[in-house]
Amino acid sequence: MRRRFRLRGWINDIPLRYKFLLVFLVGVLLPILVIHILLMDRMSGFIMEREQQNLDISMERARKDIYDFIEGGVAVSHALNTDKALYEMLDRTYTGPIDFYDTFDEKLRNRVASYIPVNRQILRIGIFTDNPTIVPGGNYYVIDDEVKNSEWYRLWRASEHPVTVASYQAAQTNDRTQTVPFLSVIEQMDYYDSYSRYNKVLRIDIDLGIIYEVIARERNYLDLYLINEQDEIIMSVAGYRKAGTEGYPKFEFTEDLLQQGAEIVSIGSARYVKGWRLIGIPQGARVANAMFEMRLYVGLLAIAVTLIASIFIYVLLRSYHYRVKRLSRHMHKVTNEKFDLIEIDEGRDEIGGVIRNFNRMTTRINSLINNVYKLEIQKKSLEMEQVRAELNFLQSQMNPHFLFNTLNAILVVCTKHQYTEVTDIIKSLSKLLRRLLQWKEDLVTLEEEMMFIEMYLKIEKFRFRDKFEYEFDIDEKTLGYKIPKMSIQPLVENACKHGIQTVKSMGLIRVTASVADAMLRIVISDNGKGIEPEKLREMLVSMRSENAHGNSVGIRNVYRRLELYYNDQVRFDIRSSLNEGTHVSFDIPLQLLDNPDSNQGEL
């Protein structure tokens, strides 16, 4: 049974230094490593995603530029194909070279060449016709046997579309022994049926150097390959086929290219570029190397931080483990009433201070343990007697003071008015005195306290000859709560005596009672002369002092009674402004109040 208990509570048997080590490993190091790994994984994914977006943008940018180059050539081809004047001059039979040259100089010389400056991707434009009266030269050529045997002419004849984009090899213009690659837009000029005497073919050569600039521009992101419908590499990052070689190399799709994330996009949707594609192979080595270096650096940094932290914790544990262990043993002896001193080199750190304090504590406890309990009991008894005596003193101090003021008022009024207007005031005084005599308990309901205050204010109002008015705003929920008797009347008396009596205008005393935030709130306010700030500070200090002095005895008595009854849990506040009035309030937690019959009676 004991063994099973130890297995269930095995963590309690782990030595303190290993517990701190576990806290470091599990509570600090492990979360850091996990967060680091998750963050790095997320960052890697984010980098790859961003890189993929860059690749897509690069791919689309290159595709669009190449397609725009070809589309521009096709647009020029359509423009020339619909030039009626050009058809007329090409379909004319000339009497001789001079006749042709005159027409050439007048109308044909710049009619075709004018499109080249505004379309930088066009290398040259040639119009081929079987009109034997045309003199070849410039942009105009005769379709002879050499032309018919050329590769571009055979590609055009084999095409089923009116516009053909062809890639082929042809001899250089300045060196017929060398061949160079061409990319041309070829279209038959048959737009006007009335000018069909001779066959006419339009060929627009695209500058492959412009396409190479586009592919080379994206080399930091992709290795791009321009492929035709026969899977021949027309252009790549390595350049186009050099002179003297035969044919275009074939592009071979392998499994390695798919693993590298190779992407294939169509150049466009037009029929003349059907089958033409742009293949992009990402430069994955650069990204992979950067990711590897980053992870390697972070991994080495994590290992270094872990090693340093482990050595640091080990040194600290050795510094205090022995002393904490000795302290734990002696504290365990204290529970068995063995107050032995710890006799080791304490050190000057906090643990050493704890050991020294422990030695002093055990010495004092050992000398005082026999009489502390008796002294505590005596102290509690004396405090209870002191509280009871102070309550009796405060209660007896209020009644004579009030009766003395009231009798003086009655005496003045009776002398002045020859006993003709004292009936009501004497009745109110009689009821008030009877209430005082009948109050045997220290706690009364708020309803009884307010009835007492109302009788008091009637007397004071008679005394001051209607110099002030009074208002009650009492929440019915508060009437049943019991509070110390005479805890509101002295505050009302202060409002009459010190606030209203010294002003010439009509005074107003207002008493409110409400429940808010689980507190019973009592507020007594007046619109009298107010209290000077310095005097108010002195009053607050006097109110909270042990010895009563000055003119704030009434307020201090109320404050002390509330403080003694409710264990310092009462909030008592005085706010005053000169020539505006004074606001006195106190809040009592409802949980400290007795409310045997709430909502009992109304005012």
C-alpha positions in Angstrom: 0.0 0.0 0.0 2.8 2.4 0.9 4.6 1.5 -2.3 1.6 2.2 -4.4 1.1 5.6 -2.7 4.7 6.5 -3.4 4.2 5.6 -7.1 1.2 7.9 -7.3 3.0 10.7 -5.6 6.4 10.1 -7.2 6.7 13.8 -8.1 6.8 14.8 -4.5 9.9 12.6 -4.0 11.9 14.3 -6.7 14.8 16.4 -5.1 14.5 20.1 -5.3 17.3 20.6 -7.8 15.8 18.1 -10.2 12.4 19.8 -9.8 13.9 23.1 -10.9 15.7 21.4 -13.7 12.4 19.9 -14.9 10.7 23.3 -14.6 13.4 24.7 -16.8 13.3 21.9 -19.3 9.5 21.4 -19.5 8.2 24.8 -18.6 10.8 27.0 -20.4 13.0 25.2 -22.8 10.4 22.8 -24.3 7.8 25.5 -25.0 10.6 27.7 -26.6 11.7 24.8 -28.8 8.2 23.8 -29.8 7.2 27.4 -30.6 10.5 27.8 -32.5 9.9 24.7 -34.5 6.3 25.6 -35.3 7.3 29.2 -36.1 10.1 28.0 -38.4 7.8 25.6 -40.1 5.2 28.3 -40.6 7.9 30.7 -41.8 9.3 28.1 -44.2 5.8 27.5 -45.6 5.3 31.3 -45.9 8.6 31.7 -47.7 7.8 28.8 -50.1 4.3 30.2 -50.7 5.7 33.7 -51.4 8.4 32.2 -53.6 5.7 30.2 -55.5 3.8 33.4 -56.0 6.9 35.1 -57.4 7.4 32.2 -59.7 3.8 32.4 -61.0 4.2 36.1 -61.5 7.5 35.6 -63.3 6.0 32.9 -65.5 3.0 34.9 -66.4 5.0 38.0 -67.1 7.3 36.1 -69.5 4.4 34.3 -71.2 2.5 37.6 -71.7 5.6 39.4 -73.1 6.3 36.5 -75.6 2.7 36.3 -76.6 2.5 40.1 -77.1 5.6 39.9 -79.4 3.9 37.2 -81.6 0.6 38.9 -81.4 2.2 42.2 -82.5 3.6 40.4 -85.5 0.3 38.9 -86.4 -1.4 42.3 -86.1 1.1 43.8 -88.6 0.5 40.8 -90.8 -3.2 41.5 -90.8 -2.7 45.2 -91.5 -0.5 44.4 -94.6 -2.9 41.7 -95.7 -5.8 44.2 -95.9 -3.7 46.9 -97.7 -5.6 47.1 -101.0 -3.0 49.4 -102.6 -0.3 46.9 -101.9 -2.4 44.2 -103.5 -2.8 46.3 -106.6 0.9 47.0 -107.0 1.9 43.4 -106.4 -0.7 42.0 -108.8 0.4 44.4 -111.6 2.4 43.2 -114.6 5.3 45.5 -115.1 6.9 46.2 -118.6 10.3 46.1 -117.2 12.6 46.8 -114.3 12.4 50.6 -114.8 8.6 50.4 -114.6 8.8 48.4 -111.4 11.5 50.8 -109.9 9.3 53.8 -110.6 6.4 52.2 -108.8 8.7 51.0 -106.0 10.1 54.4 -105.4 6.7 56.0 -105.5 4.6 53.6 -103.4 6.4 50.4 -102.3 9.7 51.5 -100.7 8.4 52.5 -97.3 5.0 50.9 -97.4 6.2 47.7 -95.5 9.4 49.0 -93.7 7.4 51.7 -91.8 6.0 49.0 -89.5 9.4 47.9 -88.2 10.4 51.0 -86.1 7.1 50.9 -84.1 7.3 47.1 -83.5 10.8 46.5 -82.0 10.2 42.7 -81.9 10.0 42.6 -85.8 13.3 41.8 -87.3 12.3 42.0 -91.0 9.2 41.9 -93.2 9.2 40.1 -96.5 6.5 39.7 -99.2 6.9 36.8 -101.6 5.0 36.6 -104.9 5.2 34.6 -108.1 4.8 37.7 -110.2 7.9 37.3 -112.5 7.9 41.1 -113.4 8.9 42.1 -109.9 12.6 42.8 -109.3 13.6 41.1 -106.0 15.0 43.3 -103.4 14.2 45.3 -100.3 11.1 43.7 -98.7 9.9 42.0 -101.9 10.9 38.6 -103.3 9.9 36.3 -106.1 8.8 32.8 -105.2 11.3 30.7 -107.1 12.5 27.1 -106.6 14.8 28.1 -103.8 11.9 29.7 -101.9 9.7 26.7 -102.5 12.3 24.3 -101.2 12.9 26.4 -98.1 11.8 25.1 -94.7 9.5 28.0 -93.8 7.7 27.7 -97.1 7.1 23.9 -96.6 5.9 24.5 -93.0 3.4 27.1 -94.3 2.2 24.9 -97.1 1.7 22.0 -94.5 -0.3 24.2 -92.2 -4.1 24.2 -92.3 -4.5 27.7 -90.8 -4.4 31.0 -92.7 -1.8 32.3 -90.2 1.2 30.2 -89.2 3.8 30.8 -86.5 6.8 28.7 -87.6 10.2 28.1 -86.2 12.8 26.9 -88.6 16.4 27.1 -89.8 17.5 29.2 -92.7 20.7 30.5 -94.2 22.1 33.8 -93.1 21.7 36.8 -95.4 25.4 37.7 -95.4 26.7 34.1 -95.2 24.7 31.5 -97.1 26.9 28.7 -95.7 25.6 29.2 -92.1 22.1 28.7 -90.9 20.4 30.5 -88.0 17.1 30.0 -86.3 14.1 32.0 -87.3 10.7 32.5 -85.7 8.2 33.9 -88.3 4.6 34.8 -88.8 3.5 33.6 -92.2 0.2 34.5 -93.9 -1.1 34.1 -97.4 -2.3 37.4 -98.9 -5.7 36.5 -100.3 -7.9 39.0 -98.7 -9.1 40.6 -102.1 -10.4 38.1 -104.7 -10.0 40.7 -107.4 -6.3 40.7 -107.0 -5.6 37.0 -107.2 -3.6 36.8 -110.4 -0.4 36.0 -108.6 0.1 34.1 -105.3 1.4 36.3 -102.5 2.8 35.2 -99.2 3.7 37.6 -96.3 6.5 36.6 -93.8 7.3 38.6 -90.7 10.4 37.5 -88.8 10.4 37.9 -85.0 13.6 39.0 -83.4 14.6 36.0 -81.2 17.0 38.3 -79.3 14.0 40.1 -77.8 12.5 36.8 -76.7 15.9 35.8 -75.2 16.0 39.1 -73.2 12.6 38.2 -71.6 13.8 34.7 -70.7 17.1 35.9 -69.3 15.3 38.6 -67.3 13.6 35.9 -65.3 16.6 33.7 -64.7 16.8 34.6 -61.0 13.5 32.8 -60.5 13.1 30.3 -63.4 14.9 28.5 -66.1 12.5 29.2 -69.0 12.1 27.2 -72.2 10.0 28.2 -75.2 8.7 25.0 -76.7 6.9 24.6 -80.0 4.2 22.1 -80.9 6.9 19.5 -81.8 8.5 19.8 -78.3 11.5 21.6 -79.8 13.4 24.1 -77.7 13.1 27.4 -79.6 14.6 29.5 -76.9 16.0 28.9 -73.4 18.1 30.6 -70.8 21.1 29.2 -72.5 20.2 31.1 -75.7 19.1 29.9 -79.1 20.8 27.4 -81.4 24.1 28.7 -82.7 24.9 28.9 -86.4 26.1 25.7 -88.0 24.1 23.2 -85.9 21.3 21.3 -87.4 17.7 21.2 -86.0 16.3 22.2 -82.6 17.0 20.0 -79.5 14.0 18.2 -78.0 12.8 19.0 -74.5 12.5 15.8 -72.5 10.1 15.6 -69.5 11.6 13.6 -66.7 10.5 12.7 -63.2 13.2 15.0 -61.7 11.7 18.0 -63.4 8.3 17.2 -61.9 9.9 16.9 -58.5 11.6 20.2 -58.9 8.2 21.8 -59.4 8.4 22.5 -63.2 5.5 24.5 -64.5 4.0 24.5 -68.0 1.8 27.2 -69.4 0.4 27.7 -72.9 1.6 30.7 -74.8 -1.9 31.7 -75.8 -5.2 30.5 -77.0 -5.0 31.6 -80.6 -4.8 28.8 -83.2 -1.5 30.0 -84.6 0.2 29.4 -81.3 -1.6 26.1 -80.5 0.8 23.7 -78.9 3.4 26.4 -78.1 4.3 26.3 -74.4 6.5 28.0 -71.9 8.2 25.7 -69.4 9.6 27.1 -66.2 11.9 25.2 -63.8 12.3 26.9 -60.4 15.7 27.8 -59.1 15.1 25.6 -56.0 18.7 25.2 -55.0 19.0 28.8 -53.9 15.9 28.7 -51.8 16.8 25.3 -50.3 20.3 26.4 -49.4 19.0 29.5 -47.8 16.4 27.5 -45.7 19.1 25.0 -44.7 21.5 27.7 -43.6 18.8 29.5 -41.6 17.7 26.3 -39.9 21.3 25.3 -39.2 22.1 28.7 -37.7 19.0 28.7 -35.5 19.6 25.1 -34.4 23.2 25.9 -33.4 22.0 29.0 -31.6 19.3 26.9 -29.7 21.9 24.3 -28.7 24.3 27.1 -27.5 21.5 28.8 -25.5 20.4 25.5 -24.0 24.0 24.6 -23.0 24.6 28.0 -21.4 21.3 27.9 -19.5 21.9 24.4 -18.3 25.4 25.2 -16.9 24.0 28.4 -15.3 21.2 26.5 -13.6 23.6 23.8 -12.4 25.9 26.4 -10.8 23.0 28.1 -9.1 21.5 24.9 -7.8 24.8 23.9 -6.2 25.0 27.3 -4.6 21.8 27.0 -2.6 20.7 23.3 -2.7 22.6 22.3 0.4 21.5 25.2 2.5 17.9 24.8 1.5 18.0 21.1 2.4 19.4 21.9 5.8 16.8 24.6 6.3 14.1 22.1 5.3 15.3 19.6 7.9 15.3 22.1 10.8 11.9 23.4 9.8 10.6 19.9 10.0 12.1 19.7 13.5 10.1 22.8 14.5 6.9 21.0 13.8 8.0 18.5 16.4 8.8 21.4 18.8 12.6 20.9 18.4 14.1 24.4 18.0 17.6 23.5 17.0 19.8 26.2 15.4 21.3 25.7 11.9 25.0 25.9 12.4 26.5 26.3 8.9 28.0 29.1 6.9 24.8 30.9 5.9 26.2 33.2 3.2 25.1 36.8 2.4 22.3 36.1 -0.1 18.6 35.7 0.6 18.9 32.1 1.6 21.5 33.1 4.2 19.2 35.8 5.4 16.4 33.2 5.7 18.7 30.9 7.8 19.7 33.8 10.1 16.0 34.8 10.5 15.1 31.2 11.2 17.8 31.0 13.9 16.5 34.2 15.5 12.9 33.0 15.2 13.6 29.7 16.8 15.4 31.4 19.7 12.5 33.7 20.3 9.8 31.0 19.9 11.7 28.9 22.4 11.6 31.6 25.0 8.0 32.8 24.4 6.1 29.6 23.6 4.9 29.1 27.1 3.1 32.5 27.6 2.1 33.7 24.2 -1.3 32.0 24.3 -2.2 33.4 27.7 -1.1 36.9 26.6 -3.3 36.6 23.5 -6.4 35.6 25.5 -5.9 38.5 27.9 -5.4 40.9 25.0 -8.6 39.9 23.4 -10.5 40.3 26.6 -9.1 43.8 27.2 -10.0 44.8 23.6 -13.6 43.7 24.0 -13.9 45.6 27.2 -12.4 48.7 25.7 -14.8 48.5 22.7 -17.8 48.0 24.9 -16.7 51.0 27.1 -16.1 53.2 24.1 -19.5 52.4 22.6 -21.2 53.3 25.9 -19.2 56.4 26.2 -20.0 57.6 22.6 -23.7 56.8 23.1 -24.0 58.7 26.4 -22.0 61.7 24.9 -24.6 62.4 22.1 -27.9 62.6 24.0 -27.1 65.4 26.6 -25.6 67.5 23.9 -28.7 67.3 21.7 -31.2 67.8 24.6 -29.2 70.9 25.8 -29.5 72.6 22.4 -33.2 71.7 22.0 -34.1 73.1 25.5 -32.2 76.3 24.8 -34.1 76.7 21.5 -37.5 76.2 23.3 -36.5 78.6 26.0 -35.7 81.3 23.4 -38.9 80.8 21.5 -41.1 80.7 24.6 -39.5 84.0 25.9 -40.0 85.7 22.6 -43.5 84.5 21.8 -44.9 84.3 25.4 -45.7 80.5 25.2 -48.2 80.9 22.4 -46.5 78.8 19.6 -44.8 76.0 21.6 -47.5 73.3 21.5 -46.2 71.5 18.4 -42.6 71.8 19.3 -43.2 70.4 22.8 -45.1 67.5 21.4 -42.3 66.7 18.9 -39.8 67.0 21.8 -41.9 64.7 23.9 -42.0 62.1 21.2 -38.3 62.4 20.6 -37.4 61.9 24.3 -39.8 59.0 24.5 -38.0 57.4 21.5 -34.7 57.9 23.2 -35.9 56.2 26.3 -37.5 53.3 24.4 -34.4 52.5 22.4 -32.8 49.8 24.4 -30.8 48.1 21.6 -27.8 49.6 19.8 -29.1 48.6 16.4 -32.3 50.0 15.0 -33.9 49.8 11.5 -33.3 52.6 9.1 -37.1 53.3 9.1 -36.9 54.0 12.9 -33.8 56.2 12.5 -35.5 58.2 9.8 -38.6 58.8 11.9 -36.4 60.0 14.7 -34.6 62.4 12.3 -37.8 63.7 10.9 -39.0 64.7 14.5 -35.6 66.3 15.1 -35.8 68.3 11.9 -39.3 69.5 12.7 -37.9 70.9 16.0 -34.9 72.5 14.2 -37.1 74.0 11.6 -39.3 75.6 14.3 -36.1 76.7 16.0 -34.7 78.5 12.8 -38.2 79.8 11.9 -38.5 78.1 8.5 -35.0 79.1 7.5 -34.5 75.8 5.7 -36.4 72.9 4.1 -35.5 69.2 4.3 -36.1 66.3 1.8 -35.9 62.5 2.2 -35.1 60.2 -0.7 -35.3 56.8 0.8 -35.3 53.6 -1.2 -38.0 51.3 0.3 -35.6 48.3 0.0 -33.4 50.0 2.6 -36.0 50.5 5.4 -35.6 47.1 7.0 -31.8 47.2 7.4 -30.5 47.7 10.9 -27.8 50.3 11.6 -26.4 51.7 14.8 -28.9 54.2 16.4 -28.1 57.8 16.2 -25.6 57.2 13.3 -27.4 59.7 11.0 -28.8 62.3 13.4 -25.4 63.9 14.4 -24.6 64.4 10.7 -28.0 66.1 10.2 -27.4 68.2 13.3 -24.0 69.3 11.9 -25.7 70.3 8.6 -28.2 72.4 10.6 -25.7 73.9 13.0 -22.6 74.5 10.8 -24.1 74.6 7.3 -27.5 76.2 7.2 -27.5 78.4 10.3 -24.8 80.8 8.9 -26.3 81.4 5.5 -28.9 84.1 4.7 -30.6 82.3 1.8 -33.1 79.4 2.2 -31.3 76.3 3.2 -31.9 72.7 2.1 -31.0 69.5 3.9 -31.3 66.3 1.9 -31.1 62.7 3.3 -30.9 59.8 0.8 -30.6 56.1 1.3 -30.1 53.5 -1.5 -28.6 50.1 -2.3 -25.8 50.0 -4.9 -23.0 47.5 -5.6 -24.0 45.4 -2.6 -23.6 48.4 -0.3 -26.1 50.4 1.8 -25.4 54.0 0.9 -26.5 56.9 3.2 -25.9 60.5 2.0 -26.5 63.7 4.0 -26.1 66.9 2.0 -26.8 70.6 2.5 -26.4 73.9 0.5 -24.7 75.8 3.4 -21.5 77.7 3.5 -19.3 74.7 3.1 -15.9 73.9 4.7 -12.6 75.4 3.9 -10.1 72.9 2.4 -7.6 73.3 5.3 -10.3 72.9 7.9 -11.7 69.9 6.0 -8.3 68.2 6.1 -7.9 68.8 9.8 -11.4 67.4 10.4 -10.6 64.2 8.5 -7.4 63.8 10.5 -9.2 64.4 13.7 -12.0 62.0 12.8 -9.5 59.1 12.4 -7.4 59.9 15.4 -7.7 58.2 18.7 -8.3 61.4 20.8 -11.3 63.6 20.1 -10.6 67.3 19.8 -11.9 70.4 18.0 -15.4 70.9 16.5 -15.7 67.5 14.8 -16.7 65.4 17.8 -20.1 64.5 16.3 -18.7 63.3 13.0 -15.9 61.5 14.8 -18.4 59.7 17.1 -20.4 58.5 14.0 -17.3 57.4 12.2 -15.9 55.5 15.3 -19.2 53.7 16.0 -19.5 52.6 12.4 -15.8 51.5 12.4 -16.2 49.5 15.6 -19.5 47.9 14.5 -18.3 46.8 11.0 -14.6 46.1 11.4 -13.2 48.9 9.2 -15.3 47.9 6.2 -17.3 51.1 6.1 -16.4 53.7 3.5 -16.8 57.2 5.1 -16.4 60.3 2.9 -16.8 64.1 3.3 -16.8 66.5 0.4 -17.3 70.2 0.7 -17.1 73.3 -1.4 -17.1 76.9 -0.1 -20.5 78.7 -0.5 -21.9 75.6 -2.2 -22.5 73.0 0.6 -21.2 69.8 2.2 -21.8 66.2 1.2 -21.3 63.5 3.9 -21.8 59.8 3.0 -21.0 56.4 4.3 -21.4 52.9 2.7 -21.9 49.7 4.6 -21.6 46.2 3.0 -25.0 44.5 2.9 -23.5 41.3 4.1 -22.8 42.9 7.5 -26.3 44.3 8.0 -29.3 42.5 9.5 -32.5 42.8 7.5 -35.2 40.6 9.2 -38.1 42.2 7.4 -37.2 44.2 4.3 -39.6 46.7 2.7 -41.2 47.2 6.1 -43.1 50.5 6.3 -42.8 53.6 4.1 -41.8 57.2 4.7 
